[in-house]
Amino acid sequence: MSTLTKQTLSHLDWLEAEAIHILREVAGQCANPVLLFSGGKDSLCLLRLAE
């Protein structure tokens, strides 16, 4: 695997971890957290992160 690809994957892994961290923080602060789902690409991404 090229260095550029490793760096890109590393950055994407960091972004994913940061997004999961934010979701967990919000869920921990709310009594009844809700994730709105429309079925679009953004909703699918959030659903995947929340799994």
DADAGI-V6690 format. One record per pair of residues at least 6 apart in sequence whose ideal C-beta (glycine too) atoms are under 8 Angstrom apart, sorted by sequence separation. I is the first residue (numbers start at 1). GAP is how many residues later the second one is. If there is no record, write none. Layout:
i=I gap=GAP
i=I gap=GAP
This chain:
i=27 gap=6
i=37 gap=6
i=26 gap=7
i=36 gap=7
i=37 gap=9
i=37 gap=10
i=35 gap=11
i=35 gap=12
i=35 gap=15
i=23 gap=23
i=23 gap=26
i=23 gap=27
i=20 gap=29
i=19 gap=30
i=16 gap=33
